Amino acid sequence: MSALGIEIGDPHAEVAEPNTRWLALGQLGRIHQCNAIVKSMGALVIAAPDNGFIEVKLAEDFSAKARGSLLQYVERKLRAEFGGIVVHVRPLQDKNRLRVLRGVEVK
């Protein structure tokens, strides 16, 4: 445990992989199955590759705390169904008004 009280895992530990059911489904089948699980939670799966790194788009703006809790819950539900799944959220547009006024563009 670090000085900040954060649990830091072993960086050399093996990462769980998606199960055979996940691999047997095609890209569209995986997206359909995942959306059936998470759609009611305000999330939409937009990419579900073989490696299990799922990309999610949130239906609405959430606070940072609510967004983190939601993503953890979504990931937990999907892992229970398909094994080693990792959820990533698609970044939203830059909403910082000062950067927009100054003409700074974040890519």
Protein Blocks (a to p, Z undefined) as FASTA:
>chain_A
ZZkopacddfkbccddddfklmmpcfklmmmmmmmmmmmnopacfbdcfkopacdddfbd
cdfklmmmmmmmmmmmmmmmnopadddddddddfbfklmmnopacZZ
